[in-house]
Amino acid sequence: MTVHLILGGARSGKSSYAEKQAKHDEASEQAKVHYLATAQALDAEMSARIAQHQQQRPKHWPLAESSITLASTLKHLINTHQSQHQESMTIIVDCLTLWLTNCLCSKQQDCWQQEKQAFLQLLTEYQTTNKVNLLLVSNEVGHGIVPMGDLSREFVDQAGWLHQDIGELAMQVDFIMAGIPLTLKAKVT
């Protein structure tokens, strides 16, 4: 599995960059692209954001949604694809910080720690799996001041630790600013 972490601020172009990478994989490797969304449409504004994202990406990309159980959804996608197809696959996960928020706000006790552990374990277990390109999109929120509220501080801390853990496992890490990718860790070919 090739893990590519794509970080950036709000409206930085990180999702568009991930989609360009997926289109490249689709064209050059004949990879089948899957889109895994973590957002929940809990209000009209978020519904509009989701609709905008859906309009921007190719209609033939299958969509899976997983607001909390990201690891099990990814595992199912990979196993199903590999049992039915020979070609490689690219999965865009958009976005990790929405997934984190969903877990932190869940009523399930220890939801975040359990789901994060399962996700990191999946990344480790599938490292040797060929023909899977995983594009992980996430908001970098650690460039501002320390937030005042407990939940906000917990969110910033957990996002930072998650990015560090994934960054260690990832083959490539890019930071997107003003639509321009800045490579932090380059894939060795």
PyMOL commands that set and color helices and strands:
alter all, ss='L'
color gray80, all
select helices_A, chain A and resi 14-28+44-56+70-84+96-104+111-125+150-169
alter helices_A, ss='H'
color red, helices_A
select strands_A, chain A and resi 2-8+32-37+63-65+89-94+132-139+172-177+180-185
alter strands_A, ss='S'
color yellow, strands_A
deselect
rebuild
show_as cartoon
